[in-house]
Amino acid sequence: MAKTIRRKETRRKSAREEALPLKRENFRIIGVGILVILAGYAAMLAGGTVEGFLPLVVAPLLLVIGYCVIIPLGILYKKTYIRPEEPKPGQQPG
């Protein structure tokens, strides 16, 4: 008696699974975060000395804001669309 071999069912990916989760707005926010981070590193190197306002105050603030605020915001941001309410049957649109 021969064994019946079952083939694995291939599941098609839907259009939702293939779409990228990040949109253009997300990449723009992440790009701004990268620019803020680069400005922080530039401020760290700009003073020339370790003791100064830029390397001690401005650079760490820019780096923390870039890494801890803007980049995560760019990853988590999702644009919400508000759909207009449809009139119920028997109501006047307005």
C-alpha positions, 0 to 999 in steps of 0.5 A: 500500500502506498502512502499518500504524500500531502503537499504543503499548502502555499499561502499567498501573501495579501497586499497588506503583508507585502506593503511597507509599514513605513510611509513617506512621512515616516522617512521624512521624520527619520531623516530630520532625526538623522540631521539633528544627530549629525548636528549634535556630533558637529556641535561636539566637534565644533568647539575644539576644546572639551570645556565649552557651551556647545560640547557640554550642553548643546551637543548632548541635548541634540543627540538625546532629542535625535536618538530618543525622541525624533527617530522613535517618533518617525518609526511609530508615526501613523497618519490617521484619516478621518472618514466623514460620517455617512448619513443614516437612512432617512436623514438629510445629508448636511 
